[in-house]
Amino acid sequence: MSEQRIQVWSDGACRGNPGPGGWGALIRVPGQPDVELSGGEPATTNNRMELRAVVEALRSLPAGSQLTVHADSTYVLNGITKWLAGWRRNGWLTGSKQPVKNVDLWQDLDEQANRHTVDWQWVKGHAGDPGNERADALANEGVPGGMGAGPAGDGRPGRSRRAPARSQSAPADSPGVTAGGQGAPAGGAKKASRPGAMAARFPGTCPQCRAAIKVGDRIRQAGGQWVCAGCAAAA
């Protein structure tokens, strides 16, 4: 594993398939605290949650990032490395001329992957890989109503938070472990002097204008999302 590349672990979970589902991602940027992303939907499938986890992880990173994605979903990995280019050429139809399932998320993944340089790595699920195990826990936490031992998911499209330092544990409500709002830049934010404004703790992307948000940039809530200062001023 390269020490200079961003490392991403992603996973999805679903209770019923279809049923309530959650997604989770752990992002490790060299020299920075880990970032954890999670979210869920009340009616979905496991494959959609696997896709959503990768899409949201890639979306949270600034364009041009070099990263390795570790996923246990062969559906995601085969799709992005073997099938997607053909689907795109065929107008998002399969070889048998059937519409591609989950095409909205595949198109999102195509767009986000093209913003970065990505190595795709399969990891065996539930086999003791620490990154995969944490992504799995985050996915279960994201399931609306809860699915595992972690906190119950709230059904929001997504949340982000700064993970505790890897050398020690910390409760979820300790300083520095901050839940972001819908569309928050990766890792949440810390309070700035102006009420309602935040200074971004981690790099991300404005959900409205798609501009890159750097650590320390001013962000504000607008329409239930954390957006850049320019979009907040225009709201």
Long-range contacts (C-beta under 8 A, 24 or more apart in sequence): 1-68, 2-68, 3-30, 4-30, 4-66, 5-30, 5-66, 5-67, 5-68, 5-119, 6-30, 6-61, 6-65, 6-66, 6-67, 6-68, 7-67, 7-68, 7-70, 7-131, 8-54, 8-57, 8-58, 8-67, 8-68, 8-69, 8-70, 9-69, 9-70, 9-71, 9-123, 9-129, 9-131, 9-132, 9-134, 9-135, 10-50, 10-53, 10-54, 10-57, 10-69, 10-70, 10-71, 10-73, 10-76, 10-135, 11-50, 11-53, 11-71, 11-72, 11-73, 11-125, 11-132, 11-135, 11-136, 11-138, 11-139, 12-46, 12-47, 12-48, 12-49, 12-50, 12-51, 12-52, 12-53, 12-73, 12-139, 13-46, 13-49, 13-136, 13-139, 13-140, 13-142, 13-143, 13-147, 14-44, 14-45, 14-46, 14-49, 14-143, 15-143, 15-147, 17-45, 17-46, 18-43, 18-44, 18-45, 19-43, 19-44, 20-44, 20-143, 20-144, 20-145, 20-147, 20-153, 21-45, 21-46, 21-48, 21-49, 21-142, 21-143, 22-49, 22-138, 22-139, 22-140, 22-141, 22-142, 22-143, 22-144, 22-147, 22-153, 23-49, 23-50, 23-52, 23-53, 23-56, 23-138, 23-139, 23-142, 24-53, 24-134, 24-135, 24-136, 24-137, 24-138, 24-139, 24-140, 24-141, 24-142, 25-53, 25-54, 25-56, 25-57, 25-135, 25-138, 26-131, 26-134, 26-135, 26-138, 26-163, 27-57, 27-60, 27-61, 27-186, 28-131, 29-202, 29-203, 32-202, 33-162, 33-163, 33-165, 33-176, 33-187, 33-202, 34-162, 34-163, 34-166, 35-60, 35-160, 35-161, 35-162, 35-163, 35-186, 35-187, 35-202, 36-134, 36-138, 36-160, 36-161, 36-162, 36-163, 37-138, 37-158, 37-159, 37-160, 37-186, 38-138, 38-139, 38-141, 38-142, 38-153, 38-158, 38-159, 39-142, 39-153, 39-156, 39-157, 39-158, 39-159, 40-142, 40-143, 40-144, 40-153, 40-154, 40-155, 40-156, 41-144, 41-155, 41-157, 42-144, 42-155, 45-102, 47-73, 47-75, 47-76, 47-101, 47-102, 48-102, 48-105, 49-139, 50-75, 50-76, 51-76, 51-102, 51-105, 51-106, 51-108, 51-109, 52-105, 53-135, 53-139, 54-80, 54-109, 54-112, 55-105, 55-108, 55-109, 55-112, 56-158, 58-109, 58-112, 58-113, 58-115, 58-116, 58-118, 59-108, 59-112, 59-205, 60-160, 60-185, 60-186, 60-202, 60-203, 60-204, 60-205, 61-116, 61-186, 61-203, 61-204, 61-205, 62-203, 62-204, 62-205, 62-212, 62-213, 62-214, 63-115, 63-116, 63-205, 63-212, 64-115, 64-116, 64-117, 65-115, 65-116, 65-117, 66-116, 66-117, 67-116, 67-117, 67-118, 67-119, 68-118, 68-119, 68-120, 68-121, 69-118, 69-119, 69-120, 69-121, 70-121, 70-122, 70-123, 70-129, 70-131, 70-132, 71-120, 71-121, 71-122, 71-123, 72-122, 72-123, 72-124, 72-125, 72-126, 72-132, 74-122, 76-109, 77-120, 77-122, 79-106, 79-109, 80-109, 80-113, 80-120, 81-120, 84-109, 84-110, 156-182, 157-182, 157-183, 158-182, 158-183, 158-184, 159-184, 160-184, 160-185, 160-186, 160-187, 160-188, 160-202, 160-204, 161-187, 161-188, 162-187, 162-188, 162-201, 162-202, 180-226, 181-221, 181-224, 181-225, 181-226, 182-224, 182-225, 182-226, 183-207, 183-224, 183-225, 183-226, 183-227, 184-225, 184-226, 185-213, 185-219, 185-226, 189-219, 189-226, 192-218, 194-218, 196-220, 196-221, 198-226, 206-231
